[in-house]
Amino acid sequence: MSVAPVRFQARETVEQVEEGNDLAPKFDDRGLITVVTTDADSGELLMQGYMNAEALQLTISTGEAHYYSRSRQVLWHKGATSGLVQNVRELLVDDDQDCIWLRVDVAGGASCHVGYRSCFYRKVPIGDDYRAKQDGGHVELEWTDTEKVFDPDEVYGDAPNPTVL
């Protein structure tokens, strides 16, 4: 079965973008759009990433999440190496079409390349909690998840680390 290529509409008017039926995404000056990804059932925040036009087109046409890695500057099919593919159940765009929200089912139960279910596995103390626990303004992160779903060394081996310091 052949699928027609995904084409985005030119952004012509505020009404078209905010109230119309045209998909006219606004990519930033680097050609990227922010993507927030959550678990389709629980609503748990899994990750935040970016897409370029090709990644968004592939996500729409395949039903599997594709991203653009800013650190490696490559297109990235989520789960191609690990097998932890994100099957998109719903793709939403915000009012001015400069942010994508993916609601996904994750094969294997993890989305973080570090091995945790979610990329958001630590929290920053705030308010009274911050004042009570911190010393001299140093912010120490608190762990919200300590159990990895998989071992990144076993899954990725010698593959380049997707994070650049």
Secondary structure by P-SEA (a helix, b strand, c coil): cccccbbbbccccccccccccccccccccccbbbbbbcccccccccccccccaaaaaaaaaccbbbbbbccccccccccccccccccccbbbbcccccbbbbbccccccccccccccccccbbbbcaaaaaacccccbbbbbbcccccccccccccccccccccc
